[in-house]
Each structure stands twice: as C-alpha cells, then as structure tokens.
Amino acid sequence: MDFFIINTLSGLTYGMLLFLMASGLSIVFGLMRVINLAHGSFYLLGSYIAYAFVHNGFNFWLALILATVIVMVLGLIIERLLISRIHGNETAQILLTVGLIFVIGDITLWIWGGNFLSIPVPDLLSATIQVGESQFPAYRLFVILMGVFFAALLWFFENKTHVGMIVRAGVDDMEMVGALGFNIKVIFSAVFIFGAGLAALGGVLGGPILGMYPLMEFEILINALIIVLIGGLGSWKGAFIGAVLIGIIDAFGKIYIPSVSMLIIFGIMVIVLVIKPSGLFGEVEA
Amino acid sequence: MNKKNIFLFGIVSLISIFLVACNGGSTEGAEKGSDSDEVKLGFILSLTGNFAFMGEGIKDGIELYFEENEVIDGKKVQLIFEDDAGDPQAALRKYEQLTLKQNVDIIGGGTIGSIAAALRDKVDAEKSVPMINVVGTGNTLSWDNRSDYVWRTSFSAWQYASTAGKFAAEEVGKSTVVVSSDYVAGHEIATDFIANFEEHGGNIEKIIWAPVGTSDFSSYLTQINEIKPDSVFMFIPGADGPRFVQQYNDFGLRDKYQLIEGSAMLNAPSTIKAVADAVVGGQMITNYFPELDNAVNNEFVEKFREKYGKEPDNYAVNGYDSAQLIVEAIKKAGSVEVDQIVKVLEEGISIDSPRGPIEIDPFTNNPIQNMYVIEGKKENDTISFELIKTYEKIQMPKEATNYKEY
C-alpha cells in the first residue's frame, strides 16, 4: 500500500513541476497565439539563478522570490524587445524562440558550467515523512502543495477577477477586447511575464529534486509540449490534468512496463489528438 | 498551416537543430606542417556537453604533466586539444583534421566508450598514428576489438565491475539490487558485476535499467524499499548519477541499504558540490582517489592543487598517466614513428602513477592496477573518502569471459 501511495505522490511531484511549466506555455499561447519554445529556458534560468543566490549564502525562500522576479523581468524584456515584433508570424516565432533556447542555454553553460548542480533542500523541509514502512521527502509534498496552490490561484484569477475576465475574453477574440478599449499590449506583456514567472518558479522548486544541467530545458520542454497537446492549447486546466497524467504514468510506467514508459505517454497523446484534436480542454480551435 | 502542425513542426525542428548543434565544435591552435624538432600530440576530448567534466579533468591532467615535461629527447612538445562535444562523429572529423592537416604524431582521446570505439576503428584501419585511449572503458577494446595501435591508460569495465561484485558479495551481503543506466556501458558493467557477485555466493534480487536522462528515480527507489536488499549497486554516469544519489538519500534509503557505486562519480568534486552529505556512507570502487597515500600521489595532489586550486579526480589522473605513458614510450622508442612506438608498448611499460605503480598489459592493452574500495566520511563539515579495502594488481583476463550477458 505505501508502495502505491509513495509512487502516486512521486508522480504528482513531477506532474506539478511540469504543470507550473506547461500552464504558462498554454496560457501564453491561448492569449497571444505565440508558441514560446524558449519557455523551457525560463525554467532553466529560474533554477540556475536560484542556485547562484543559495550558493552565495541567501536562504532558499529569498532565492525563490528573487529568481522568479529576475526571470519575470527578463521575460518582459524578451517580450517587449523581440516577441512583440513578430505577432502573427508563426514561422518567425518558432525560429526566434528556438534561437533563444540556444542563446540562453549557452549563457547558462558559460556562467555555471556543464556539471550537474543542485539546490540544497531548505532546512525547514529536509525531514522525511513516514508512510507505512517507507519514507517520503517532506519537500516533495511541499512541491505538490505549491502546484495545487497555483492551480487554485489560476482558477481564482480566471473566474473571479476583472483581469481574468479580460484574459478569458482575449482568448476568444483579442481584437474585440482591444476595440473595447483595453490595452492589448499591456495584457500581453502581463500574461507573458506571468507565464515566465510560473516557469521560473517551477525551475526553482525543481532544483532540489531534479537539479540542473545543460540541455535540461529540452527534456522539460518536450514534456510540457506533450502536456499542452493532451490538455488542450490555451487552457491551464488542460495543462493541470495533462501534467498529473504524465507524472503518474511516468511513475508507474517505470515500475510495471519500464522499457516502454515513454512510449505510453506519446501513445496517449496520439489517442487524445485522434479523438479530440483540440485536446481534452482545448479552447483554441486547431 | 494549422496551429497543431506548427507545434509539431516546432518539436521536429527543435530536435533536428539540436542534433545539428551537437556536432559543433571549436579548433584550437591550428598550425600547418610537421616540424622534426617538435613532437605533436593531438587530443580529442569531450570538452563541452554532457561529458565536459570528464574531458576537462583529462585536459587538466595532461597539461599538468607537460608543464614539467615540455621537451622529450630534445624535441619540444606541442599539444593540440580538440573538442568532440561527446559525439563520435565529431571525434572522427577531428581525427581527420589532426592527422591530415596537423600531422600529429600520437593521438589521445576517447572520453567516453562510444568515441573510443569509433576512434579505435579509424586508428586500426589507418595504422598511421598510435592512439592512447584516455578513458573509454569498454572490455571489447581489450578482447575482441583489441588493436595493436590502441592503448588504454584508464581501466576497463571488467576491472571495476568484477571487483565491485566480489566486494559486495564478500564484505557487504549476499543480496543486492543492481541499478544501471540503460546503455552499452551499463549493460557491460552489470554483466561483469552480476557474474562475479553470483560467483561469490550472492543473489541478485532485481536489475533496474534506468533510461539515460532519467530525472526522477523515485519509482525505482520505492521498489528497492520493497525488496530490502543488503546493498544497492549503482552504475549511473553523467548528470543522472548525482541525482540518483540525492534521491536515494531523500527517500531515506541511504542508512538502510549500503550503496556501492561503480562509475567513480561518488567522490567527484562536482558530485560532492551538488549533493553534499548524500554521499556520506556510500562506497565506491575506483582505481584512484585523491586521499590515496603514496609518495607519487602526495606530490601529484600538491602540484595539482597549486595549479588548479582543486582536488584531482580520476579523470585528471587518467590524463596525467596518458601523458606519462606517451612520454615514456617516445623516450624508450627514441622516435615518434608509429611502428617503433607500438613495438615499445608491446614490450610492456610500467609507470609510476599517482594511483600506485601500473603496468600496461600487452595482452589486453589495459593497465594492471590496484582497485580500491572507499567510503564517504564527514568530519568537521568536510567530506572525504577513506580507504576500506585494496584489491591488488587486478589484471584483465586475456579473453572474453563467457558470462551470461545482461
């Protein structure tokens, strides 16, 4: 029994990290129709910057906040300076954001080197929780809670706030929202940096679990893209369900069918796309 | 184009660009023509990418040795380093460059097994330069694919794994779980480990093949917890290794089941930097560790610290010994002619390595050397490794052993 519980929790932990990453990707796409493939690089930057702070004596929580804020500022610069210039030009968006992956990847390689690095688990959460005869790290439980918290926050934001309403309207028809007198540019920027912040947060939270190393942005990005395709573009709910699904399948697939666990994930993606091409919760028509 | 297609196109373009990018590299110190007053040594190492930490260590070791041995028999040594970024194809291109354009006299390379194998085939076919295999630990390079032109200074998978299997069964306990990266070297190590573990009365409870690039090992860890073995033998090189060690600790397995590490990463400074206390109590099989107490090593460690401000690791010693072997061979042959060098190597050369005296075995082209079992300890906030057992003069069998392959 504890075997089952611990694997479920592990799957959820990984799923929540992917959720933080994928939700931003999905929302940005839904609203701006921008496929930001460099979203994984925000994750990478978040974890490396937090590492730098922790390594220089800052405590984990301060590093978490600072790294997230710094990445949001970088996100703003990238959005204003680069992405806003190529709205509507999808090929250019892909080329630009893929280019950014390599630029950011090489900068992190240059600064932090190619070795595996890891952020130490904060003292407050370094304990393990006894589940039957097994143990589960408290920190991972915290990551799950953070994931759930942000899902709730997104729900609240979308359904209960004025801004959320504008964003929801924007997903359906951005031009109309503009015509009603709202400043589209500001909304775009705000959503973009919010997405970048979520990815960075995922990166920092993932630091003590997955660590960081060159090219990890690709691993995360591929998983996030699969999640977004399963869950549906433009929907954080879809990203949440997709991420939990991938996390759980990854955890149990490794045990029961280790040689094909990755295949199942792709298999599910194919099935979902065949049955419902817009994804489970797709709000954007394919 | 519809949106989904663009997305998929994005994934495809991304992966292809990524593959192309992996083939990139840089050229250092290009200078044409061969000079008879010079000995040109070309090293093809993985200086960027996933295995950069290995390539960098090797380069450090080589440069340290040649700093003191700038001249061999009146000839000035010129070192050329090329980066293969962990890619065998790139390594072959660099080989062409070094042999055709730079006219190097001896090649060093093979940071990882696949590159060593690729270079070996090329060197063996062309027979124009001898190659010193700096790491590439594949057994086959000593057995079926042994080449007169390729000599290894590091160690073979068999040396590590057979010693680990014997140690685990005799000193730790009769039941174990093997966790190994699912690629060629992982299977080779597991094969040798399992055969020797069983030979000494042990029982393999489970073999877990972790795909390369596994980020979350928790599913495997819960399985180990179900089995409750005496020991866990891990062979997970690269960035996955420290992550496994960390999660092994996070899930509370460290104090329950003895961890035995088989890819010499547990005591690497980069591992300790990344996971700190998680290595304490872990045991590791190795042919070198910086705390080793002998005169050659004490001097080596001191010089290394002075030059680089850090502790040497296995790779640094492999690089250092490769350099040492090259110099010894050239001195003994009195020439850099490929046939002369090979002839000298076939007579068997001994060098005073920081890891203890080693002898290059002409039957397997692999060093005969001591194997050490060391354990992580923490005292006054510093982590160090302590010798717990020495296996002396481990020599590879002359032919492939008929093990069941895993």
HADDOCK unambig.tbl for C-alpha pairs under 7 A between the chains (distance, minus, plus):
assign (segid A and resid 3 and name CA) (segid B and resid 222 and name CA) 6.19 0.50 0.50
assign (segid A and resid 7 and name CA) (segid B and resid 219 and name CA) 5.88 0.50 0.50
assign (segid A and resid 10 and name CA) (segid B and resid 218 and name CA) 6.33 0.50 0.50
assign (segid A and resid 94 and name CA) (segid B and resid 10 and name CA) 6.32 0.50 0.50
assign (segid A and resid 98 and name CA) (segid B and resid 14 and name CA) 6.63 0.50 0.50
assign (segid A and resid 114 and name CA) (segid B and resid 49 and name CA) 6.56 0.50 0.50
assign (segid A and resid 114 and name CA) (segid B and resid 50 and name CA) 6.68 0.50 0.50
assign (segid A and resid 114 and name CA) (segid B and resid 52 and name CA) 6.23 0.50 0.50
assign (segid A and resid 114 and name CA) (segid B and resid 53 and name CA) 6.87 0.50 0.50
assign (segid A and resid 115 and name CA) (segid B and resid 53 and name CA) 6.24 0.50 0.50
assign (segid A and resid 115 and name CA) (segid B and resid 270 and name CA) 6.59 0.50 0.50
assign (segid A and resid 116 and name CA) (segid B and resid 239 and name CA) 5.17 0.50 0.50
assign (segid A and resid 116 and name CA) (segid B and resid 274 and name CA) 6.74 0.50 0.50
assign (segid A and resid 117 and name CA) (segid B and resid 274 and name CA) 4.84 0.50 0.50
assign (segid A and resid 118 and name CA) (segid B and resid 274 and name CA) 4.97 0.50 0.50
assign (segid A and resid 118 and name CA) (segid B and resid 275 and name CA) 6.68 0.50 0.50
assign (segid A and resid 134 and name CA) (segid B and resid 225 and name CA) 6.94 0.50 0.50
assign (segid A and resid 135 and name CA) (segid B and resid 251 and name CA) 5.59 0.50 0.50
assign (segid A and resid 135 and name CA) (segid B and resid 252 and name CA) 6.14 0.50 0.50
assign (segid A and resid 136 and name CA) (segid B and resid 251 and name CA) 5.58 0.50 0.50
assign (segid A and resid 137 and name CA) (segid B and resid 250 and name CA) 5.71 0.50 0.50
assign (segid A and resid 137 and name CA) (segid B and resid 251 and name CA) 5.92 0.50 0.50
assign (segid A and resid 210 and name CA) (segid B and resid 215 and name CA) 5.72 0.50 0.50
assign (segid A and resid 210 and name CA) (segid B and resid 216 and name CA) 6.79 0.50 0.50
assign (segid A and resid 210 and name CA) (segid B and resid 243 and name CA) 6.66 0.50 0.50
assign (segid A and resid 211 and name CA) (segid B and resid 243 and name CA) 6.97 0.50 0.50
assign (segid A and resid 213 and name CA) (segid B and resid 239 and name CA) 6.93 0.50 0.50
assign (segid A and resid 251 and name CA) (segid B and resid 219 and name CA) 5.51 0.50 0.50
assign (segid A and resid 252 and name CA) (segid B and resid 219 and name CA) 6.94 0.50 0.50
assign (segid A and resid 254 and name CA) (segid B and resid 219 and name CA) 6.55 0.50 0.50
assign (segid A and resid 255 and name CA) (segid B and resid 219 and name CA) 6.36 0.50 0.50
assign (segid A and resid 255 and name CA) (segid B and resid 220 and name CA) 6.93 0.50 0.50
assign (segid A and resid 286 and name CA) (segid B and resid 2 and name CA) 6.36 0.50 0.50
assign (segid A and resid 286 and name CA) (segid B and resid 3 and name CA) 5.70 0.50 0.50
assign (segid A and resid 286 and name CA) (segid B and resid 4 and name CA) 6.10 0.50 0.50
